[in-house]
Amino acid sequence: MRTALDLMMEEIMADLTAEGGQLALNYVEKFGVKLPMIAAAPPALSHYFAYFCAQHGDSEFLVDGDIRLSFADVYAAARVVAGGLVEGYGIEKGDRIGIAARNSANWIIAYMAILMAGGVATLLNGWWQGAEMRASIDEVECRMVLADAGRAARIADVGGAGENCAIVQFQHDCPPLEGLSALLARGGGSETALPELTGDDLATILFTSGSTGQSKGAFSDHRGVVQGVFNYIGQTIQGLTIVTRQGNPPEGQPGTLLNVPLFHVTAEVPVMLQSFAIGRKLVLMPKWDAREAMRLIEKEKISYFVGVPLMSIEIATHPERDQFDLTTCKSFAAGGAPRPVEHVKRIKDAMDWAFPLLGYGLTETNGIGCGNFNENYLAKPDSTGQPSKPLVDLAILDDDGKPLPACKVGEVSIRSIANFLGYWNRPEATAAAIMPDGYFRTGDLGYLDEDGYLFIVDRKKDIIIRGGENISCIEVETEIYAHPAVAEACVFGIPDDRFGEIVGAVYYTKPGQDVTPEALCEFLKGQLAAFKVPARLWRSEEALPRLGTAKIDKVGLRKHYQALAKVDA
């Protein structure tokens, strides 16, 4: 049944997108269909930066340790550096320029400068080792990589970036034109003419979080990235309108922690890029620490928090939480991985002034997909929510690409003007991912209920088929997480001569707590059908390994424990 919040959200979005509304729509013909676009969105990120930095001017934008910069400060620095790239280094439209560094104010200014100079901002995973960086640099044929000292050393350790790619170092924790001075050494500056960009020009390459083989570079044009940002702006306006109607209008400048890596789409699009338009202060955290996050929320009056699910539950359950005033933060959002259902209520109970939120999107969709908000999330905590209006067209497709009715499981597929254009130099992978009618096949299995809420069942390749019974890894993981001693869990299939596959799992307990595999199995027998209870269960003495996006490395764990099970057989 549609909730009162659903109806309010629909009414607000209808007003926003109507003719004459803030987010009035026009349409573009693509894939044989008309895709909606937000008419007010500027054509390229260069225009976007210029307009909103001028609009917000002296308002504080970036807080990076002791460095505090306004929107005007940030734009002025980026404009100078863009001139240095064009005049000093001869950067031209379409040149791929990598960034390999930890989060910092100077990372953001370098990103802006690359785009304003006409380059393609190529976001290299800062946690990669040198060989991984070199492989991706070579794949997309970077002309230049801007790297901090640590990443430059990693690349140097594998022989550098190749004769056609220059490595230029920049520094953190200092004023922008000091930290980025190497980009000005050859001339150029604020008076250098910059290229005029359109929505058709390439803007970004982000790498998918592969765990085996080489990551693929997903490339997008300016139109796609800007439209994705504006779709998020629409969600924000919708939320602000709701809380204002409910008698809780926001006070003061919005602020958020930037605690996830900028090479990840969550940090890049909804956090960093959206902040330009809504005048939001970004407080940078180079390294995650729950206590430091709470200190900054209090000190900087943070209003919105987003991170991987582990982060918000660490705050909610932190033994020192009551020592900090966190009441300015009204939303604790999660993305990048499913949030265990039992965490939703625990977060709300621990911080009753705020709501937990959940977003679902992918690198290939520039982060947009679905969202589950406030009361709706509490009512349906196992759903990723409804498709994000006004741009997202979400369908559940069968193996032949045909849409399935409500409550039928199929592949979650997303079509919008914000989607990426393809994988760089990977035509076969692109053709497999993007259907002729424009739907991107996410690889996730799920269904839409009667109210249009998306429920993710599993990754398509990760379902365990035990004697003809399909078992959702996420379902089993959710029940393992329900045990109070469990901090992390991962479920996967183990080959079995009798059943084809059986359920295997590994878990890691919270500090100072304990549960044996036998006791955990007994606990699960009360929660799951017998065939879903793990037949092989391992306890890890260390936190589970993660990929560059902070997701648990399920593929690596599956391989390790499948091999271990084979040895033990």
C-alpha positions as CSV (number, residue, x, y, z in Angstrom):
1,M,0.0,0.0,0.0
2,R,1.2,3.5,-0.9
3,T,2.2,5.4,2.2
4,A,1.5,9.1,3.0
5,L,5.2,9.8,2.4
6,D,5.0,8.1,-1.1
7,L,2.1,10.3,-2.0
8,M,3.8,13.5,-0.8
9,M,7.0,12.6,-2.7
10,E,5.0,12.1,-5.9
11,E,3.2,15.4,-5.5
12,I,6.4,17.3,-4.9
13,M,8.2,15.7,-7.8
14,A,5.3,16.4,-10.1
15,D,5.4,20.1,-9.2
16,L,9.2,20.2,-9.6
17,T,9.1,18.6,-13.1
18,A,6.0,20.3,-14.4
19,E,6.3,23.0,-17.1
20,G,7.7,26.1,-15.4
21,G,9.0,24.0,-12.4
22,Q,12.5,24.1,-11.0
23,L,13.3,20.8,-12.7
24,A,11.1,21.0,-15.8
25,L,11.9,18.2,-18.3
26,N,12.7,18.0,-21.9
27,Y,13.5,14.9,-23.9
28,V,16.2,13.5,-26.1
29,E,15.9,10.6,-28.6
30,K,18.2,7.8,-27.8
31,F,18.0,4.0,-28.2
32,G,14.8,4.5,-30.1
33,V,13.0,6.0,-27.1
34,K,12.6,9.5,-25.6
35,L,14.7,9.8,-22.4
36,P,13.8,12.6,-19.9
37,M,16.4,15.3,-19.2
38,I,16.3,18.2,-16.6
39,A,16.1,21.3,-18.8
40,A,17.7,23.6,-16.2
41,A,20.9,21.6,-16.0
42,P,24.0,23.3,-17.6
43,P,25.5,21.5,-20.6
44,A,28.8,20.6,-19.0
45,L,30.6,20.5,-15.6
46,S,32.7,23.5,-16.5
47,H,29.5,25.6,-16.7
48,Y,28.2,23.9,-13.5
49,F,31.3,24.8,-11.5
50,A,31.4,28.4,-12.7
51,Y,27.7,29.1,-12.0
52,F,27.3,27.6,-8.5
53,C,30.7,28.7,-7.2
54,A,29.7,32.3,-8.2
55,Q,26.3,31.8,-6.6
56,H,27.6,30.6,-3.3
57,G,30.8,32.8,-3.4
58,D,32.1,33.4,0.1
59,S,30.2,30.5,1.7
60,E,32.5,27.9,3.2
61,F,33.0,24.9,0.9
62,L,36.0,22.7,1.7
63,V,37.3,21.9,5.2
64,D,40.4,19.8,5.1
65,G,42.2,19.8,8.4
66,D,43.4,23.4,9.0
67,I,42.6,24.4,5.5
68,R,39.2,26.2,5.0
69,L,38.2,27.3,1.5
70,S,35.1,29.1,0.2
71,F,33.4,28.3,-3.1
72,A,35.0,31.3,-4.7
73,D,38.5,30.2,-3.4
74,V,38.1,26.8,-4.9
75,Y,36.9,28.0,-8.3
76,A,39.7,30.6,-8.5
77,A,42.3,28.0,-7.8
78,A,40.8,25.5,-10.3
79,R,40.7,28.2,-12.9
80,V,44.4,28.9,-12.5
81,V,45.3,25.2,-12.6
82,A,43.1,24.6,-15.7
83,G,45.1,27.3,-17.5
84,G,48.3,25.6,-16.5
85,L,47.1,22.3,-17.9
86,V,46.1,23.9,-21.2
87,E,49.0,26.3,-21.8
88,G,51.8,24.6,-19.9
89,Y,51.1,21.0,-20.7
90,G,49.1,21.3,-23.9
91,I,46.1,19.4,-22.6
92,E,43.4,19.1,-25.3
93,K,39.8,18.0,-25.3
94,G,39.4,14.3,-24.6
95,D,42.9,13.7,-23.1
96,R,42.7,11.2,-20.3
97,I,44.2,12.7,-17.1
98,G,44.5,10.4,-14.2
99,I,44.2,11.2,-10.5
100,A,46.0,8.8,-8.1
101,A,45.8,10.2,-4.6
102,R,44.0,10.2,-1.3
103,N,41.1,12.5,-0.6
104,S,42.0,16.2,-0.1
105,A,40.9,19.7,-1.1
106,N,43.7,19.7,-3.7
107,W,42.3,16.4,-5.2
108,I,38.9,18.2,-5.7
109,I,40.6,21.2,-7.3
110,A,42.7,19.1,-9.6
111,Y,39.5,17.2,-10.6
112,M,37.8,20.5,-11.5
113,A,40.8,21.8,-13.4
114,I,41.1,18.7,-15.5
115,L,37.4,19.0,-16.6
116,M,37.6,22.8,-17.1
117,A,40.7,22.2,-19.3
118,G,38.7,19.7,-21.5
119,G,40.4,16.6,-20.1
120,V,38.7,13.4,-19.1
121,A,39.0,13.0,-15.3
122,T,40.2,9.4,-14.9
123,L,39.8,8.4,-11.3
124,L,42.4,5.7,-10.4
125,N,41.8,3.7,-7.3
126,G,44.0,5.1,-4.6
127,W,44.3,1.7,-2.9
128,W,45.7,-0.1,-5.9
129,Q,49.2,-1.2,-6.0
130,G,51.5,0.0,-8.8
131,A,50.9,-2.8,-11.2
132,E,47.1,-2.3,-11.0
133,M,47.5,1.4,-11.6
134,R,49.8,0.9,-14.5
135,A,47.4,-1.5,-16.2
136,S,44.5,0.9,-16.0
137,I,46.7,3.9,-17.1
138,D,47.8,1.9,-20.1
139,E,44.3,0.6,-20.9
140,V,42.7,4.1,-21.2
141,E,46.0,5.6,-22.6
142,C,46.4,8.4,-20.0
143,R,48.4,11.3,-21.2
144,M,49.2,12.5,-17.7
145,V,48.6,11.3,-14.1
146,L,48.4,13.7,-11.2
147,A,49.6,11.7,-8.2
148,D,50.6,12.3,-4.6
149,A,54.0,11.1,-3.4
150,G,52.8,7.7,-2.2
151,R,51.0,6.7,-5.4
152,A,53.8,8.2,-7.5
153,A,56.2,5.9,-5.7
154,R,54.0,2.9,-6.4
155,I,53.9,3.6,-10.1
156,A,57.6,4.2,-10.1
157,D,58.2,0.8,-8.5
158,V,56.7,-0.9,-11.6
159,G,58.8,1.1,-14.1
160,G,56.6,4.3,-14.3
161,A,53.5,5.0,-16.3
162,G,55.1,4.5,-19.8
163,E,56.8,6.8,-22.2
164,N,53.5,8.4,-23.4
165,C,52.3,9.3,-19.9
166,A,53.8,12.0,-17.6
167,I,53.5,11.6,-13.8
168,V,53.1,15.0,-12.1
169,Q,53.1,15.1,-8.4
170,F,50.9,17.2,-6.2
171,Q,50.7,17.7,-2.4
172,H,48.0,17.7,0.3
173,D,47.6,19.7,3.5
174,C,48.7,23.0,2.0
175,P,47.1,25.9,0.0
176,P,45.9,24.9,-3.4
177,L,48.4,26.8,-5.6
178,E,51.2,25.6,-3.4
179,G,50.1,21.9,-3.5
180,L,49.4,22.1,-7.3
181,S,52.4,24.3,-8.2
182,A,53.9,21.6,-10.4
183,L,51.0,22.1,-12.8
184,L,51.8,25.8,-13.1
185,A,55.6,25.4,-13.7
186,R,55.3,25.5,-17.5
187,G,53.1,28.6,-17.7
188,G,49.4,29.4,-18.0
189,G,47.0,30.6,-15.5
190,S,43.7,32.4,-14.9
191,E,43.9,34.3,-18.2
192,T,44.5,31.2,-20.4
193,A,41.6,30.6,-22.8
194,L,39.8,27.3,-22.0
195,P,37.9,25.2,-24.4
196,E,34.1,25.5,-24.7
197,L,32.5,22.2,-23.7
198,T,29.2,20.6,-24.5
199,G,27.2,17.7,-23.2
200,D,28.7,15.4,-25.8
201,D,32.3,15.9,-24.7
202,L,33.7,13.1,-22.5
203,A,34.0,13.9,-18.8
204,T,35.0,11.0,-16.6
205,I,36.3,7.5,-16.4
206,L,35.7,5.5,-13.2
207,F,36.8,1.9,-12.7
208,T,34.5,-0.8,-11.7
209,S,35.5,-2.7,-8.6
210,G,36.8,-5.9,-10.1
211,S,38.3,-8.6,-7.9
212,T,39.9,-10.7,-10.5
213,G,41.5,-9.6,-13.7
214,Q,41.7,-5.9,-14.7
215,S,39.0,-3.4,-13.7
216,K,37.0,-1.9,-16.6
217,G,37.0,1.9,-17.2
218,A,33.4,3.1,-17.4
219,F,33.3,6.4,-19.4
220,S,30.7,9.1,-19.3
221,D,30.0,12.4,-21.1
222,H,29.3,15.7,-19.4
223,R,25.6,15.4,-20.1
224,G,25.4,12.1,-18.3
225,V,27.3,13.3,-15.2
226,V,25.5,16.6,-14.9
227,Q,22.1,15.0,-15.4
228,G,23.0,12.4,-12.7
229,V,23.9,15.2,-10.3
230,F,20.7,17.0,-11.0
231,N,18.7,13.9,-10.4
232,Y,20.2,13.9,-6.9
233,I,19.4,17.6,-6.5
234,G,15.8,16.8,-7.2
235,Q,15.8,14.2,-4.4
236,T,17.4,16.8,-2.1
237,I,14.8,19.4,-2.9
238,Q,12.1,16.9,-2.4
239,G,13.4,15.9,1.0
240,L,13.8,19.6,2.1
241,T,10.2,20.3,1.1
242,I,9.0,17.3,3.1
243,V,10.8,18.2,6.3
244,T,9.7,21.9,5.9
245,R,6.0,20.8,5.6
246,Q,6.4,18.6,8.7
247,G,7.5,21.6,10.7
248,N,11.3,20.8,10.8
249,P,12.9,23.1,8.3
250,P,16.7,22.9,8.0
251,E,18.7,25.6,9.7
252,G,22.0,27.0,8.6
253,Q,24.4,25.8,5.9
254,P,24.1,22.1,5.1
255,G,27.3,20.1,5.7
256,T,28.5,16.5,5.2
257,L,31.5,14.4,5.9
258,L,33.5,13.2,2.9
259,N,34.7,9.9,4.3
260,V,34.5,7.6,1.3
261,P,37.1,7.7,-1.5
262,L,36.6,10.3,-4.2
263,F,37.5,7.7,-6.9
264,H,34.2,6.0,-6.0
265,V,31.0,7.3,-7.6
266,T,29.2,7.8,-4.3
267,A,31.8,10.3,-3.2
268,E,32.1,11.9,-6.6
269,V,28.5,12.5,-7.7
270,P,26.0,12.6,-4.8
271,V,28.5,13.9,-2.2
272,M,31.1,16.1,-3.9
273,L,29.5,17.3,-7.1
274,Q,26.0,17.8,-5.7
275,S,27.5,20.0,-3.0
276,F,28.3,22.7,-5.5
277,A,24.6,23.2,-6.3
278,I,23.2,23.0,-2.8
279,G,25.9,25.1,-1.2
280,R,26.9,22.3,1.1
281,K,30.1,22.3,3.2
282,L,32.4,19.3,2.7
283,V,34.5,18.2,5.7
284,L,37.1,15.8,4.5
285,M,38.2,12.7,6.5
286,P,41.2,11.1,4.7
287,K,40.9,8.0,6.9
288,W,37.8,6.5,8.5
289,D,37.6,6.6,12.3
290,A,34.2,6.5,14.0
291,R,35.3,8.6,17.0
292,E,36.8,11.2,14.7
293,A,33.7,11.2,12.6
294,M,31.6,12.0,15.7
295,R,34.0,14.8,16.7
296,L,33.7,16.4,13.3
297,I,29.9,16.0,13.2
298,E,29.7,17.9,16.5
299,K,32.4,20.5,15.6
300,E,31.3,21.3,12.1
301,K,27.5,20.8,12.7
302,I,27.2,18.2,10.0
303,S,23.6,17.7,8.8
304,Y,24.0,14.6,6.5
305,F,26.1,11.5,6.8
306,V,26.7,8.9,4.1
307,G,29.1,6.0,3.9
308,V,29.2,2.2,3.6
309,P,26.8,0.5,6.0
310,L,29.5,-0.4,8.5
311,M,30.2,3.3,9.1
312,S,26.8,4.4,10.4
313,I,26.4,1.3,12.6
314,E,29.8,1.9,14.1
315,I,28.6,5.4,15.1
316,A,25.3,4.2,16.4
317,T,26.9,1.5,18.6
318,H,30.1,3.4,19.6
319,P,30.7,3.3,23.4
320,E,31.6,7.0,23.4
321,R,28.7,8.1,21.3
322,D,26.9,9.9,24.1
323,Q,30.0,12.1,24.7
324,F,29.2,13.9,21.4
325,D,26.3,16.1,20.3
326,L,25.3,14.5,17.0
327,T,21.8,16.0,16.8
328,T,22.6,18.3,13.9
329,C,22.9,15.2,11.7
330,K,19.4,14.3,10.6
331,S,20.2,11.6,8.0
332,F,22.5,8.6,8.2
333,A,22.6,7.2,4.6
334,A,24.3,4.1,3.3
335,G,25.3,2.9,-0.1
336,G,27.7,0.6,-1.9
337,A,26.5,-2.5,-0.2
338,P,23.3,-3.9,1.4
339,R,22.7,-2.7,5.0
340,P,21.7,-5.6,7.3
341,V,18.0,-5.2,8.1
342,E,18.6,-5.3,11.9
343,H,20.9,-2.3,11.6
344,V,18.1,-0.1,10.4
345,K,16.1,-0.2,13.6
346,R,19.3,-0.1,15.7
347,I,20.4,3.1,14.1
348,K,17.0,4.7,14.6
349,D,16.7,3.6,18.2
350,A,20.2,4.8,19.0
351,M,19.8,8.2,17.3
352,D,16.0,8.9,17.4
353,W,16.4,12.5,16.1
354,A,17.6,11.1,12.7
355,F,16.5,8.7,10.1
356,P,18.6,6.0,8.3
357,L,18.5,6.1,4.5
358,L,19.6,3.7,1.8
359,G,20.7,4.4,-1.8
360,Y,21.2,2.0,-4.7
361,G,23.2,2.9,-7.7
362,L,26.2,1.9,-9.7
363,T,29.4,3.3,-11.2
364,E,27.8,2.7,-14.6
365,T,24.6,4.8,-13.7
366,N,26.6,7.7,-12.3
367,G,25.3,6.7,-8.9
368,I,21.6,7.1,-9.5
369,G,19.2,4.2,-9.1
370,C,16.8,3.9,-6.1
371,G,16.4,5.4,-2.7
372,N,14.6,4.4,0.5
373,F,13.8,7.2,2.9
374,N,12.7,7.9,6.5
375,E,9.5,6.2,7.5
376,N,9.4,4.2,4.2
377,Y,12.8,2.7,5.0
378,L,11.7,1.7,8.5
379,A,8.6,0.0,7.1
380,K,10.5,-1.8,4.3
381,P,14.1,-2.1,5.7
382,D,15.0,-4.9,3.3
383,S,14.2,-2.8,0.2
384,T,16.5,-0.4,-1.6
385,G,13.4,1.8,-2.3
386,Q,11.8,3.2,-5.4
387,P,13.4,4.2,-8.7
388,S,14.8,7.8,-8.3
389,K,12.7,10.3,-10.2
390,P,12.6,12.0,-12.5
391,L,15.3,10.3,-14.7
392,V,15.5,6.6,-13.7
393,D,13.6,4.0,-15.7
394,L,14.1,0.7,-13.9
395,A,12.9,-2.6,-15.2
396,I,13.2,-6.2,-14.1
397,L,14.2,-8.2,-17.1
398,D,14.4,-11.9,-17.9
399,D,17.4,-13.5,-19.7
400,D,15.9,-12.5,-23.1
401,G,15.6,-8.8,-22.0
402,K,11.8,-8.9,-21.6
403,P,10.2,-7.1,-18.6
404,L,8.8,-9.2,-15.8
405,P,5.7,-8.4,-13.7
406,A,5.7,-7.3,-10.1
407,C,7.2,-9.8,-7.6
408,K,9.0,-11.8,-10.3
409,V,12.7,-12.1,-9.8
410,G,14.9,-11.1,-12.8
411,E,17.9,-8.9,-13.6
412,V,17.7,-5.3,-12.3
413,S,18.2,-3.0,-15.3
414,I,18.4,0.8,-15.4
415,R,17.9,3.2,-18.3
416,S,18.5,6.9,-18.1
417,I,20.3,9.8,-19.8
418,A,22.8,9.7,-16.8
419,N,24.1,6.2,-17.7
420,F,27.7,5.7,-18.8
421,L,28.5,5.3,-22.5
422,G,30.5,2.1,-22.3
423,Y,33.7,0.5,-21.0
424,W,36.8,2.0,-22.5
425,N,38.3,-0.2,-25.2
426,R,36.0,-3.1,-24.2
427,P,33.3,-3.3,-27.0
428,E,32.3,-6.8,-26.1
429,A,31.8,-6.0,-22.4
430,T,29.9,-2.8,-23.4
431,A,27.6,-4.8,-25.7
432,A,26.9,-7.3,-23.0
433,A,26.1,-4.6,-20.5
434,I,24.1,-2.1,-22.5
435,M,21.1,-3.5,-24.4
436,P,20.0,-2.1,-27.8
437,D,17.0,-0.4,-26.1
438,G,19.4,1.4,-23.6
439,Y,18.9,-0.7,-20.5
440,F,22.1,-1.3,-18.5
441,R,22.0,-4.8,-17.0
442,T,23.3,-4.4,-13.5
443,G,24.1,-8.1,-12.8
444,D,21.9,-7.8,-9.7
445,L,18.8,-10.0,-9.3
446,G,15.7,-8.6,-7.7
447,Y,12.0,-7.8,-8.0
448,L,9.7,-4.9,-7.7
449,D,6.8,-5.3,-5.2
450,E,3.3,-4.0,-5.9
451,D,4.2,-0.6,-4.6
452,G,7.2,-0.3,-6.9
453,Y,9.9,-0.9,-4.3
454,L,13.0,-2.7,-5.4
455,F,14.2,-5.8,-3.4
456,I,17.7,-7.1,-4.3
457,V,17.8,-10.9,-4.1
458,D,21.5,-11.3,-5.0
459,R,24.1,-10.9,-7.6
460,K,23.2,-12.9,-10.6
461,K,26.4,-15.0,-10.4
462,D,26.2,-15.4,-6.6
463,I,23.0,-17.3,-6.1
464,I,23.6,-20.7,-4.6
465,I,21.7,-23.5,-6.2
466,R,21.5,-26.4,-3.8
467,G,19.7,-29.5,-5.2
468,G,17.5,-27.3,-7.3
469,E,16.7,-24.8,-4.5
470,N,17.9,-21.2,-5.1
471,I,19.3,-19.6,-2.0
472,S,19.9,-15.9,-1.6
473,C,23.4,-15.2,-0.2
474,I,22.1,-11.8,1.1
475,E,19.3,-13.6,3.0
476,V,21.7,-15.9,4.8
477,E,24.1,-13.0,5.5
478,T,21.3,-10.9,7.0
479,E,20.5,-13.7,9.5
480,I,24.1,-14.1,10.4
481,Y,24.4,-10.3,11.0
482,A,21.4,-10.6,13.3
483,H,23.6,-12.5,15.8
484,P,24.8,-9.8,18.3
485,A,28.4,-11.0,18.2
486,V,28.9,-10.8,14.4
487,A,30.6,-7.8,12.9
488,E,31.1,-9.0,9.3
489,A,29.9,-11.9,7.2
490,C,30.2,-13.3,3.7
491,V,28.2,-16.2,2.2
492,F,29.0,-18.1,-1.0
493,G,28.6,-21.5,-2.6
494,I,30.8,-24.5,-2.0
495,P,30.9,-27.2,-4.8
496,D,29.3,-30.4,-3.5
497,D,29.0,-33.8,-5.3
498,R,25.6,-34.5,-3.8
499,F,23.8,-31.2,-4.1
500,G,25.8,-29.4,-6.7
501,E,26.5,-26.6,-4.2
502,I,26.1,-26.2,-0.5
503,V,26.1,-23.0,1.6
504,G,29.5,-21.8,2.9
505,A,30.1,-18.7,5.1
506,V,32.9,-16.9,6.9
507,Y,32.3,-14.4,9.7
508,Y,34.3,-12.0,11.9
509,T,33.2,-11.1,15.4
510,K,33.1,-7.8,17.2
511,P,36.0,-7.0,19.5
512,G,35.6,-8.7,22.8
513,Q,32.8,-10.9,21.7
514,D,32.7,-14.5,20.7
515,V,30.5,-17.1,19.0
516,T,31.7,-20.5,17.8
517,P,30.7,-21.8,14.4
518,E,28.6,-24.5,16.1
519,A,26.8,-22.0,18.2
520,L,26.2,-19.7,15.2
521,C,24.7,-22.7,13.3
522,E,22.4,-23.4,16.1
523,F,21.3,-19.8,16.1
524,L,20.7,-19.9,12.3
525,K,18.6,-23.0,12.5
526,G,16.0,-21.0,14.3
527,Q,16.0,-18.4,11.6
528,L,16.4,-20.3,8.3
529,A,15.1,-23.3,6.5
530,A,17.5,-26.2,7.0
531,F,18.8,-26.2,3.5
532,K,19.8,-22.5,3.9
533,V,21.9,-23.0,7.0
534,P,25.6,-23.0,6.1
535,A,27.0,-26.5,5.9
536,R,30.6,-25.1,6.1
537,L,31.2,-22.2,8.4
538,W,34.5,-20.6,9.2
539,R,35.4,-17.9,11.8
540,S,38.0,-15.4,10.6
541,E,40.5,-14.0,13.1
542,E,40.9,-10.9,11.1
543,A,38.4,-8.4,9.5
544,L,37.2,-9.6,6.1
545,P,39.2,-8.2,3.1
546,R,37.7,-5.4,1.1
547,L,37.9,-4.0,-2.4
548,G,38.8,-0.4,-3.2
549,T,35.2,0.7,-2.8
550,A,35.1,-0.7,0.8
551,K,32.9,-3.6,-0.3
552,I,33.7,-7.0,1.1
553,D,35.8,-9.0,-1.4
554,K,33.2,-11.8,-1.9
555,V,34.9,-13.3,-5.0
556,G,38.3,-13.5,-3.3
557,L,36.8,-15.0,-0.1
558,R,34.8,-17.5,-2.2
559,K,37.9,-18.7,-4.0
560,H,39.9,-19.0,-0.8
561,Y,37.3,-21.0,1.1
562,Q,36.3,-23.2,-1.8
563,A,40.0,-24.2,-2.1
564,L,40.1,-24.8,1.7
565,A,37.0,-26.9,1.6
566,K,38.5,-29.0,-1.2
567,V,41.7,-29.6,0.8
568,D,39.6,-30.6,3.8
569,A,37.4,-32.9,1.9
